[in-house]
Amino acid sequence: MSLSEKLSNYMQAQADVNGFSGTVLITGKDAVLLRQAYGYANYEWKVKATADTKYSLASVSKQFTAAAILQLAERKLISLDDKLNTYFPGFPKGEQITLHMMLAHMSGLAMDFDELYLNQVSLTQDQVLDYISKKDLLFTPGEQTAYSNIGYYLLARIIEKVSGNSYPAYLKENIFDPLKMHETGVMTNDEVIANMSDRYVRKDKNYSKNPYINWAFNIGHDGIYSTVNDLSIWDSALYGTTVLSEKMKQLMFTSYNDQNFGYGFLINPFYNQGHKLIAHDGGFFGAMTSFNRFTDDGLLVIVLSNNQSPAYMLAYGLAAICFGKDVELPYHHQKVKNNPSLYKLFKGNYEDIKILESNGKLYYNDFDIELFPESDHKFFRSDDDNRTVEFIKDASGKYSTIKLTKAGVVEIRKRSL
């Protein structure tokens, strides 16, 4: 079976078993391994998704904000050492926060202000800035790391202040148009966007439409839409210098902290499968996205979903297939009666995983995630049946190993001594 067939079979099973809706693109060494759409761009009218369907990118948007800031730095219009209060005078402790800290999620700024842009139609930039400025810092700027949408929102406003253009206009003029990314733009609440998918939030086995979002203020950290084809153009551009110089790309692709944050990207995150990976995922009310560049392998894995399918996990599975790893196809899990007397033999520590037992039930890491049996030795997680745990007996008759699957990717953990 060819690699393309393996990838196609995996994704078709994800669509058939788990209801994946979205578009996938995988390329390797300039060859398309899989470009396929699944499910619906619009559920109400059963409009099928296509390879040209546009999706909200959620936090995959951050890399474009970071690129714009680096362009302005390259042009000597800003410095990454500039302080936040240079652009927003009077911002509390703004003299301690640099653009670098905001780009690398080390600013101490709070996570988000979605309680505003999910609920209010009429907002002004001054109102939002005043609201944000009253949020306590999480830590002294530069001393720790915490993911912050607020930091990237403020970076978008800095782009506007420095360039004299709106955030959408700047990106169009300086990134999207030069690269001929004509299917990419910034969301609004009134524009009619051809081939744009609607977004759906999964509730148990059903879906509901995503809530109102005031897109005028969900920018910088979110807000960009695109297609898999345009994102492939973007990936190619990041190997060259059309958008960013080698110096600026080096800054973007450097890990600055223990959470592996570069600028708008994660650098060699824990799910890199032993290969050099530059990546970012996104998720916000139905939009689930994953953009993965295995740069030494020339491999690109993009998964864009509009129905809250776990794009990041599917991208993990697809990359593993590309690297020749053992990956199980998804299947319908059925809870069965098994032999609970074995549970006391299963419980224990398996490297970074704890298996707990209480009142005749097994749990994964803590008592919030129960393990449901599908046989005497194999279980699936109550929070995600795409993840399984199988207990393996060694030659001495002891259960010394667990076999985990994440989106079908097999991982082994040995019992800790």
VEXPAKE-960042 format. One record per residue (C-alpha): x, y, z; residue number from 1. Coordinates in nm, 3 decimals, padded with zeros to 5 digits. Example, Ala and Ser with C-alpha at 12.3 -4.5 7.8 and 13.67 -1.06 7.14 Angstrom:
2
{px->01.230&py->-00.450&pz->00.780&num->1} .
{px->01.367&py->-00.106&pz->00.714&num->2} .
% end
This chain:
417
{px->00.000&py->00.000&pz->00.000&num->1} .
{px->00.140&py->00.341&pz->-00.094&num->2} .
{px->00.193&py->00.619&pz->00.158&num->3} .
{px->-00.085&py->00.824&pz->-00.003&num->4} .
{px->-00.324&py->00.529&pz->00.033&num->5} .
{px->-00.234&py->00.486&pz->00.400&num->6} .
{px->-00.296&py->00.855&pz->00.466&num->7} .
{px->-00.623&py->00.848&pz->00.274&num->8} .
{px->-00.746&py->00.538&pz->00.458&num->9} .
{px->-00.665&py->00.696&pz->00.793&num->10} .
{px->-00.851&py->01.019&pz->00.719&num->11} .
{px->-01.150&py->00.841&pz->00.563&num->12} .
{px->-01.179&py->00.636&pz->00.881&num->13} .
{px->-01.158&py->00.953&pz->01.090&num->14} .
{px->-01.445&py->01.093&pz->00.886&num->15} .
{px->-01.653&py->00.774&pz->00.896&num->16} .
{px->-01.595&py->00.684&pz->01.262&num->17} .
{px->-01.533&py->01.018&pz->01.434&num->18} .
{px->-01.718&py->01.257&pz->01.204&num->19} .
{px->-01.420&py->01.464&pz->01.093&num->20} .
{px->-01.526&py->01.766&pz->00.888&num->21} .
{px->-01.260&py->01.976&pz->00.720&num->22} .
{px->-00.977&py->01.973&pz->00.470&num->23} .
{px->-00.634&py->01.809&pz->00.489&num->24} .
{px->-00.318&py->01.874&pz->00.291&num->25} .
{px->00.004&py->01.675&pz->00.324&num->26} .
{px->00.302&py->01.744&pz->00.103&num->27} .
{px->00.650&py->01.597&pz->00.105&num->28} .
{px->00.947&py->01.709&pz->-00.103&num->29} .
{px->00.713&py->01.911&pz->-00.329&num->30} .
{px->00.485&py->01.610&pz->-00.390&num->31} .
{px->00.122&py->01.612&pz->-00.278&num->32} .
{px->00.061&py->01.306&pz->-00.061&num->33} .
{px->-00.298&py->01.390&pz->00.029&num->34} .
{px->-00.527&py->01.681&pz->-00.050&num->35} .
{px->-00.880&py->01.593&pz->00.048&num->36} .
{px->-01.192&py->01.747&pz->00.201&num->37} .
{px->-01.439&py->01.568&pz->00.427&num->38} .
{px->-01.780&py->01.653&pz->00.570&num->39} .
{px->-01.961&py->01.980&pz->00.523&num->40} .
{px->-01.871&py->02.345&pz->00.496&num->41} .
{px->-02.234&py->02.416&pz->00.588&num->42} .
{px->-02.440&py->02.166&pz->00.783&num->43} .
{px->-02.775&py->02.334&pz->00.734&num->44} .
{px->-02.763&py->02.300&pz->00.355&num->45} .
{px->-02.530&py->01.998&pz->00.342&num->46} .
{px->-02.276&py->02.193&pz->00.138&num->47} .
{px->-01.974&py->01.966&pz->00.111&num->48} .
{px->-01.629&py->02.091&pz->00.200&num->49} .
{px->-01.376&py->02.106&pz->-00.082&num->50} .
{px->-01.001&py->02.153&pz->-00.115&num->51} .
{px->-01.077&py->02.523&pz->-00.172&num->52} .
{px->-01.294&py->02.572&pz->00.136&num->53} .
{px->-01.182&py->02.856&pz->00.363&num->54} .
{px->-01.153&py->02.803&pz->00.737&num->55} .
{px->-01.107&py->03.024&pz->01.038&num->56} .
{px->-00.748&py->02.956&pz->01.150&num->57} .
{px->-00.789&py->03.038&pz->01.521&num->58} .
{px->-00.442&py->03.062&pz->01.679&num->59} .
{px->-00.260&py->02.960&pz->01.361&num->60} .
{px->-00.321&py->03.331&pz->01.292&num->61} .
{px->-00.047&py->03.425&pz->01.542&num->62} .
{px->00.237&py->03.343&pz->01.303&num->63} .
{px->00.118&py->03.611&pz->01.060&num->64} .
{px->00.109&py->03.870&pz->01.339&num->65} .
{px->00.462&py->03.769&pz->01.438&num->66} .
{px->00.581&py->03.792&pz->01.077&num->67} .
{px->00.438&py->04.143&pz->01.046&num->68} .
{px->00.615&py->04.258&pz->01.363&num->69} .
{px->00.942&py->04.111&pz->01.234&num->70} .
{px->00.897&py->04.293&pz->00.903&num->71} .
{px->00.859&py->04.621&pz->01.086&num->72} .
{px->01.167&py->04.540&pz->01.293&num->73} .
{px->01.362&py->04.462&pz->00.976&num->74} .
{px->01.264&py->04.805&pz->00.843&num->75} .
{px->01.387&py->04.966&pz->01.167&num->76} .
{px->01.039&py->05.101&pz->01.238&num->77} .
{px->01.029&py->04.918&pz->01.572&num->78} .
{px->01.265&py->04.723&pz->01.795&num->79} .
{px->01.180&py->04.394&pz->01.960&num->80} .
{px->01.320&py->04.549&pz->02.277&num->81} .
{px->01.063&py->04.829&pz->02.264&num->82} .
{px->00.845&py->04.852&pz->02.572&num->83} .
{px->00.468&py->04.816&pz->02.562&num->84} .
{px->00.418&py->05.162&pz->02.710&num->85} .
{px->00.601&py->05.311&pz->02.409&num->86} .
{px->00.283&py->05.236&pz->02.214&num->87} .
{px->00.029&py->05.242&pz->02.495&num->88} .
{px->00.142&py->05.511&pz->02.743&num->89} .
{px->00.025&py->05.450&pz->03.096&num->90} .
{px->-00.030&py->05.076&pz->03.052&num->91} .
{px->00.032&py->04.928&pz->03.399&num->92} .
{px->00.387&py->04.792&pz->03.419&num->93} .
{px->00.413&py->04.852&pz->03.045&num->94} .
{px->00.769&py->04.972&pz->03.096&num->95} .
{px->00.860&py->04.613&pz->03.197&num->96} .
{px->00.701&py->04.437&pz->02.898&num->97} .
{px->00.890&py->04.416&pz->02.567&num->98} .
{px->00.763&py->04.316&pz->02.224&num->99} .
{px->00.991&py->04.013&pz->02.246&num->100} .
{px->00.817&py->03.900&pz->02.565&num->101} .
{px->00.478&py->03.938&pz->02.402&num->102} .
{px->00.585&py->03.741&pz->02.094&num->103} .
{px->00.729&py->03.458&pz->02.305&num->104} .
{px->00.446&py->03.451&pz->02.563&num->105} .
{px->00.668&py->03.575&pz->02.846&num->106} .
{px->00.494&py->03.907&pz->02.913&num->107} .
{px->00.280&py->03.801&pz->03.209&num->108} .
{px->-00.029&py->03.937&pz->03.033&num->109} .
{px->-00.347&py->03.740&pz->03.100&num->110} .
{px->-00.472&py->03.475&pz->02.861&num->111} .
{px->-00.768&py->03.645&pz->02.696&num->112} .
{px->-01.049&py->03.897&pz->02.704&num->113} .
{px->-01.307&py->03.686&pz->02.522&num->114} .
{px->-01.566&py->03.779&pz->02.781&num->115} .
{px->-01.576&py->04.109&pz->02.591&num->116} .
{px->-01.567&py->04.015&pz->02.224&num->117} .
{px->-01.804&py->03.720&pz->02.268&num->118} .
{px->-02.071&py->03.933&pz->02.429&num->119} .
{px->-02.055&py->04.292&pz->02.308&num->120} .
{px->-02.138&py->04.417&pz->01.962&num->121} .
{px->-02.042&py->04.779&pz->02.031&num->122} .
{px->-01.684&py->04.814&pz->02.147&num->123} .
{px->-01.410&py->05.067&pz->02.090&num->124} .
{px->-01.035&py->05.018&pz->02.100&num->125} .
{px->-01.014&py->05.250&pz->02.400&num->126} .
{px->-01.273&py->05.047&pz->02.590&num->127} .
{px->-01.089&py->04.724&pz->02.517&num->128} .
{px->-00.751&py->04.871&pz->02.612&num->129} .
{px->-00.892&py->05.006&pz->02.938&num->130} .
{px->-01.043&py->04.667&pz->03.017&num->131} .
{px->-00.723&py->04.477&pz->02.935&num->132} .
{px->-00.506&py->04.717&pz->03.133&num->133} .
{px->-00.703&py->04.640&pz->03.450&num->134} .
{px->-00.627&py->04.268&pz->03.436&num->135} .
{px->-00.354&py->04.166&pz->03.679&num->136} .
{px->-00.029&py->04.037&pz->03.537&num->137} .
{px->00.021&py->03.665&pz->03.594&num->138} .
{px->00.389&py->03.712&pz->03.687&num->139} .
{px->00.677&py->03.955&pz->03.662&num->140} .
{px->00.737&py->04.007&pz->03.289&num->141} .
{px->01.017&py->03.794&pz->03.147&num->142} .
{px->01.044&py->03.560&pz->03.446&num->143} .
{px->00.795&py->03.291&pz->03.343&num->144} .
{px->00.594&py->03.173&pz->03.044&num->145} .
{px->00.216&py->03.174&pz->02.993&num->146} .
{px->00.026&py->03.167&pz->02.665&num->147} .
{px->-00.141&py->03.502&pz->02.606&num->148} .
{px->-00.392&py->03.600&pz->02.340&num->149} .
{px->-00.392&py->03.950&pz->02.486&num->150} .
{px->-00.025&py->03.989&pz->02.400&num->151} .
{px->-00.092&py->03.910&pz->02.035&num->152} .
{px->-00.399&py->04.133&pz->02.023&num->153} .
{px->-00.184&py->04.424&pz->02.142&num->154} .
{px->00.082&py->04.334&pz->01.882&num->155} .
{px->-00.185&py->04.367&pz->01.612&num->156} .
{px->-00.270&py->04.716&pz->01.738&num->157} .
{px->00.100&py->04.805&pz->01.743&num->158} .
{px->00.124&py->04.699&pz->01.376&num->159} .
{px->-00.156&py->04.946&pz->01.304&num->160} .
{px->00.003&py->05.228&pz->01.503&num->161} .
{px->00.345&py->05.188&pz->01.340&num->162} .
{px->00.238&py->05.117&pz->00.981&num->163} .
{px->-00.054&py->05.358&pz->00.963&num->164} .
{px->-00.260&py->05.077&pz->00.808&num->165} .
{px->-00.533&py->04.861&pz->00.954&num->166} .
{px->-00.420&py->04.513&pz->01.058&num->167} .
{px->-00.606&py->04.348&pz->00.765&num->168} .
{px->-00.469&py->04.601&pz->00.514&num->169} .
{px->-00.113&py->04.560&pz->00.638&num->170} .
{px->-00.122&py->04.181&pz->00.609&num->171} .
{px->-00.280&py->04.199&pz->00.264&num->172} .
{px->-00.025&py->04.447&pz->00.130&num->173} .
{px->00.286&py->04.298&pz->00.291&num->174} .
{px->00.221&py->03.924&pz->00.312&num->175} .
{px->-00.087&py->03.793&pz->00.136&num->176} .
{px->-00.064&py->03.984&pz->-00.195&num->177} .
{px->00.314&py->03.946&pz->-00.244&num->178} .
{px->00.276&py->03.571&pz->-00.197&num->179} .
{px->-00.042&py->03.553&pz->-00.408&num->180} .
{px->-00.234&py->03.416&pz->-00.112&num->181} .
{px->-00.557&py->03.543&pz->-00.263&num->182} .
{px->-00.782&py->03.311&pz->-00.059&num->183} .
{px->-00.655&py->03.444&pz->00.274&num->184} .
{px->-00.778&py->03.741&pz->00.475&num->185} .
{px->-00.904&py->03.868&pz->00.808&num->186} .
{px->-01.254&py->03.790&pz->00.934&num->187} .
{px->-01.518&py->04.060&pz->00.974&num->188} .
{px->-01.878&py->04.054&pz->01.092&num->189} .
{px->-02.026&py->04.179&pz->00.766&num->190} .
{px->-01.812&py->04.071&pz->00.470&num->191} .
{px->-01.947&py->03.796&pz->00.243&num->192} .
{px->-01.652&py->03.559&pz->00.192&num->193} .
{px->-01.682&py->03.314&pz->-00.096&num->194} .
{px->-01.628&py->02.946&pz->-00.005&num->195} .
{px->-01.611&py->03.027&pz->00.368&num->196} .
{px->-01.708&py->02.742&pz->00.597&num->197} .
{px->-01.943&py->02.788&pz->00.889&num->198} .
{px->-01.827&py->02.668&pz->01.231&num->199} .
{px->-01.999&py->02.416&pz->01.455&num->200} .
{px->-01.946&py->02.329&pz->01.820&num->201} .
{px->-01.974&py->01.963&pz->01.912&num->202} .
{px->-02.206&py->01.877&pz->02.200&num->203} .
{px->-02.201&py->01.503&pz->02.270&num->204} .
{px->-02.302&py->01.354&pz->01.934&num->205} .
{px->-02.472&py->01.669&pz->01.806&num->206} .
{px->-02.361&py->02.011&pz->01.682&num->207} .
{px->-02.464&py->02.368&pz->01.740&num->208} .
{px->-02.352&py->02.680&pz->01.560&num->209} .
{px->-02.070&py->02.876&pz->01.718&num->210} .
{px->-02.164&py->03.185&pz->01.922&num->211} .
{px->-02.134&py->03.546&pz->01.815&num->212} .
{px->-01.776&py->03.670&pz->01.788&num->213} .
{px->-01.693&py->04.039&pz->01.750&num->214} .
{px->-01.422&py->03.989&pz->01.488&num->215} .
{px->-01.303&py->04.348&pz->01.506&num->216} .
{px->-01.139&py->04.261&pz->01.839&num->217} .
{px->-01.059&py->03.893&pz->01.788&num->218} .
{px->-00.748&py->03.975&pz->01.586&num->219} .
{px->-00.375&py->03.929&pz->01.622&num->220} .
{px->-00.422&py->03.610&pz->01.819&num->221} .
{px->-00.704&py->03.485&pz->01.592&num->222} .
{px->-00.910&py->03.623&pz->01.308&num->223} .
{px->-00.739&py->03.504&pz->00.988&num->224} .
{px->-00.907&py->03.268&pz->00.743&num->225} .
{px->-00.735&py->03.068&pz->00.472&num->226} .
{px->-00.729&py->02.749&pz->00.266&num->227} .
{px->-00.489&py->02.456&pz->00.276&num->228} .
{px->-00.357&py->02.565&pz->-00.064&num->229} .
{px->-00.273&py->02.917&pz->00.053&num->230} .
{px->-00.111&py->02.780&pz->00.368&num->231} .
{px->00.107&py->02.562&pz->00.146&num->232} .
{px->00.220&py->02.881&pz->-00.031&num->233} .
{px->00.298&py->03.032&pz->00.309&num->234} .
{px->00.499&py->02.726&pz->00.410&num->235} .
{px->00.705&py->02.748&pz->00.091&num->236} .
{px->00.768&py->03.119&pz->00.150&num->237} .
{px->00.908&py->03.043&pz->00.495&num->238} .
{px->01.188&py->02.843&pz->00.332&num->239} .
{px->01.285&py->03.154&pz->00.131&num->240} .
{px->01.327&py->03.524&pz->00.199&num->241} .
{px->01.034&py->03.681&pz->00.014&num->242} .
{px->00.856&py->03.773&pz->00.337&num->243} .
{px->01.125&py->03.750&pz->00.604&num->244} .
{px->01.503&py->03.770&pz->00.587&num->245} .
{px->01.714&py->03.482&pz->00.715&num->246} .
{px->01.792&py->03.689&pz->01.024&num->247} .
{px->01.425&py->03.747&pz->01.102&num->248} .
{px->01.335&py->03.384&pz->01.036&num->249} .
{px->01.605&py->03.277&pz->01.279&num->250} .
{px->01.444&py->03.497&pz->01.543&num->251} .
{px->01.101&py->03.353&pz->01.463&num->252} .
{px->01.220&py->02.991&pz->01.476&num->253} .
{px->01.419&py->03.012&pz->01.801&num->254} .
{px->01.275&py->02.855&pz->02.119&num->255} .
{px->01.289&py->03.112&pz->02.399&num->256} .
{px->01.155&py->02.919&pz->02.698&num->257} .
{px->01.075&py->02.581&pz->02.845&num->258} .
{px->00.740&py->02.576&pz->02.666&num->259} .
{px->00.917&py->02.589&pz->02.328&num->260} .
{px->00.765&py->02.917&pz->02.215&num->261} .
{px->00.928&py->03.100&pz->01.930&num->262} .
{px->00.748&py->03.389&pz->01.761&num->263} .
{px->00.406&py->03.268&pz->01.649&num->264} .
{px->00.529&py->02.908&pz->01.645&num->265} .
{px->00.625&py->02.622&pz->01.873&num->266} .
{px->00.977&py->02.500&pz->01.807&num->267} .
{px->01.031&py->02.124&pz->01.837&num->268} .
{px->00.735&py->02.067&pz->02.072&num->269} .
{px->00.700&py->01.736&pz->02.255&num->270} .
{px->00.494&py->01.584&pz->01.973&num->271} .
{px->00.775&py->01.624&pz->01.715&num->272} .
{px->00.822&py->01.245&pz->01.684&num->273} .
{px->01.199&py->01.285&pz->01.679&num->274} .
{px->01.200&py->01.516&pz->01.377&num->275} .
{px->01.264&py->01.890&pz->01.359&num->276} .
{px->00.921&py->02.051&pz->01.380&num->277} .
{px->00.797&py->02.408&pz->01.358&num->278} .
{px->00.426&py->02.415&pz->01.430&num->279} .
{px->00.120&py->02.579&pz->01.580&num->280} .
{px->-00.233&py->02.465&pz->01.651&num->281} .
{px->-00.553&py->02.658&pz->01.697&num->282} .
{px->-00.894&py->02.603&pz->01.848&num->283} .
{px->-01.188&py->02.834&pz->01.906&num->284} .
{px->-01.559&py->02.749&pz->01.889&num->285} .
{px->-01.566&py->02.487&pz->01.618&num->286} .
{px->-01.248&py->02.595&pz->01.440&num->287} .
{px->-00.970&py->02.346&pz->01.511&num->288} .
{px->-00.652&py->02.385&pz->01.310&num->289} .
{px->-00.301&py->02.242&pz->01.292&num->290} .
{px->-00.006&py->02.364&pz->01.084&num->291} .
{px->00.308&py->02.147&pz->01.101&num->292} .
{px->00.639&py->02.199&pz->00.919&num->293} .
{px->00.889&py->01.914&pz->00.951&num->294} .
{px->01.161&py->02.124&pz->00.798&num->295} .
{px->01.445&py->01.870&pz->00.768&num->296} .
{px->01.206&py->01.625&pz->00.601&num->297} .
{px->01.035&py->01.878&pz->00.374&num->298} .
{px->00.706&py->01.750&pz->00.514&num->299} .
{px->00.401&py->01.973&pz->00.561&num->300} .
{px->00.090&py->01.852&pz->00.746&num->301} .
{px->-00.214&py->02.083&pz->00.757&num->302} .
{px->-00.548&py->01.990&pz->00.912&num->303} .
{px->-00.829&py->02.247&pz->00.914&num->304} .
{px->-01.164&py->02.160&pz->01.073&num->305} .
{px->-01.490&py->02.347&pz->01.122&num->306} .
{px->-01.664&py->02.104&pz->01.361&num->307} .
{px->-01.426&py->02.089&pz->01.656&num->308} .
{px->-01.251&py->01.775&pz->01.534&num->309} .
{px->-00.913&py->01.742&pz->01.711&num->310} .
{px->-00.698&py->01.867&pz->01.423&num->311} .
{px->-00.379&py->01.858&pz->01.629&num->312} .
{px->-00.425&py->01.490&pz->01.714&num->313} .
{px->-00.505&py->01.396&pz->01.356&num->314} .
{px->-00.198&py->01.585&pz->01.236&num->315} .
{px->00.003&py->01.382&pz->01.489&num->316} .
{px->-00.137&py->01.060&pz->01.345&num->317} .
{px->-00.081&py->01.165&pz->00.985&num->318} .
{px->00.280&py->01.266&pz->01.052&num->319} .
{px->00.343&py->00.932&pz->01.225&num->320} .
{px->00.218&py->00.749&pz->00.916&num->321} .
{px->00.456&py->00.956&pz->00.703&num->322} .
{px->00.743&py->00.852&pz->00.931&num->323} .
{px->00.653&py->00.484&pz->00.902&num->324} .
{px->00.520&py->00.440&pz->01.254&num->325} .
{px->00.256&py->00.194&pz->01.370&num->326} .
{px->-00.079&py->00.376&pz->01.356&num->327} .
{px->-00.416&py->00.211&pz->01.421&num->328} .
{px->-00.721&py->00.317&pz->01.226&num->329} .
{px->-01.006&py->00.458&pz->01.437&num->330} .
{px->-01.296&py->00.229&pz->01.519&num->331} .
{px->-01.617&py->00.242&pz->01.721&num->332} .
{px->-01.537&py->00.162&pz->02.085&num->333} .
{px->-01.784&py->-00.051&pz->02.279&num->334} .
{px->-01.783&py->-00.064&pz->02.658&num->335} .
{px->-01.802&py->-00.425&pz->02.780&num->336} .
{px->-01.803&py->-00.618&pz->03.105&num->337} .
{px->-01.461&py->-00.749&pz->03.187&num->338} .
{px->-01.261&py->-00.895&pz->03.477&num->339} .
{px->-01.220&py->-00.618&pz->03.738&num->340} .
{px->-01.012&py->-00.847&pz->03.959&num->341} .
{px->-00.722&py->-00.765&pz->03.725&num->342} .
{px->-00.740&py->-00.395&pz->03.810&num->343} .
{px->-00.522&py->-00.424&pz->04.118&num->344} .
{px->-00.253&py->-00.574&pz->03.892&num->345} .
{px->-00.285&py->-00.290&pz->03.643&num->346} .
{px->-00.259&py->00.004&pz->03.882&num->347} .
{px->00.075&py->00.178&pz->03.923&num->348} .
{px->00.311&py->00.425&pz->03.759&num->349} .
{px->00.418&py->00.376&pz->03.399&num->350} .
{px->00.682&py->00.644&pz->03.342&num->351} .
{px->00.476&py->00.966&pz->03.311&num->352} .
{px->00.138&py->00.789&pz->03.334&num->353} .
{px->-00.044&py->00.694&pz->03.655&num->354} .
{px->-00.306&py->00.421&pz->03.650&num->355} .
{px->-00.537&py->00.447&pz->03.951&num->356} .
{px->-00.797&py->00.205&pz->04.085&num->357} .
{px->-01.095&py->00.288&pz->04.305&num->358} .
{px->-01.425&py->00.115&pz->04.377&num->359} .
{px->-01.383&py->-00.133&pz->04.096&num->360} .
{px->-01.293&py->00.126&pz->03.833&num->361} .
{px->-00.970&py->00.226&pz->03.659&num->362} .
{px->-00.859&py->00.585&pz->03.605&num->363} .
{px->-00.596&py->00.760&pz->03.395&num->364} .
{px->-00.365&py->01.002&pz->03.581&num->365} .
{px->-00.643&py->01.133&pz->03.805&num->366} .
{px->-00.999&py->01.049&pz->03.906&num->367} .
{px->-01.148&py->01.276&pz->03.637&num->368} .
{px->-01.062&py->01.040&pz->03.351&num->369} .
{px->-01.211&py->00.693&pz->03.380&num->370} .
{px->-01.089&py->00.407&pz->03.164&num->371} .
{px->-01.378&py->00.216&pz->03.005&num->372} .
{px->-01.309&py->-00.152&pz->02.926&num->373} .
{px->-01.343&py->-00.289&pz->02.574&num->374} .
{px->-01.175&py->-00.616&pz->02.674&num->375} .
{px->-01.006&py->-00.759&pz->02.982&num->376} .
{px->-00.684&py->-00.577&pz->02.897&num->377} .
{px->-00.775&py->-00.287&pz->02.668&num->378} .
{px->-00.954&py->00.034&pz->02.768&num->379} .
{px->-01.053&py->00.365&pz->02.613&num->380} .
{px->-01.055&py->00.700&pz->02.788&num->381} .
{px->-01.384&py->00.850&pz->02.904&num->382} .
{px->-01.280&py->01.196&pz->02.782&num->383} .
{px->-01.153&py->01.085&pz->02.440&num->384} .
{px->-01.220&py->00.744&pz->02.287&num->385} .
{px->-00.950&py->00.819&pz->02.028&num->386} .
{px->-00.703&py->00.737&pz->02.308&num->387} .
{px->-00.667&py->00.384&pz->02.439&num->388} .
{px->-00.465&py->00.198&pz->02.704&num->389} .
{px->-00.373&py->-00.169&pz->02.675&num->390} .
{px->-00.201&py->-00.361&pz->02.956&num->391} .
{px->00.072&py->-00.602&pz->02.840&num->392} .
{px->00.194&py->-00.901&pz->03.043&num->393} .
{px->00.567&py->-00.980&pz->03.046&num->394} .
{px->00.738&py->-01.321&pz->03.049&num->395} .
{px->00.717&py->-01.338&pz->03.430&num->396} .
{px->00.341&py->-01.290&pz->03.422&num->397} .
{px->00.342&py->-00.932&pz->03.549&num->398} .
{px->00.174&py->-00.639&pz->03.376&num->399} .
{px->00.487&py->-00.431&pz->03.323&num->400} .
{px->00.396&py->-00.234&pz->03.011&num->401} .
{px->00.111&py->-00.025&pz->02.877&num->402} .
{px->00.048&py->00.036&pz->02.510&num->403} .
{px->-00.106&py->00.377&pz->02.453&num->404} .
{px->-00.265&py->00.508&pz->02.136&num->405} .
{px->-00.319&py->00.877&pz->02.060&num->406} .
{px->-00.522&py->00.918&pz->01.741&num->407} .
{px->-00.398&py->00.569&pz->01.659&num->408} .
{px->-00.029&py->00.640&pz->01.717&num->409} .
{px->00.121&py->00.368&pz->01.936&num->410} .
{px->00.335&py->00.464&pz->02.235&num->411} .
{px->00.486&py->00.231&pz->02.494&num->412} .
{px->00.531&py->00.305&pz->02.864&num->413} .
{px->00.719&py->00.076&pz->03.104&num->414} .
{px->00.613&py->00.031&pz->03.465&num->415} .
{px->00.833&py->00.240&pz->03.693&num->416} .
{px->01.035&py->00.051&pz->03.950&num->417} .
% end
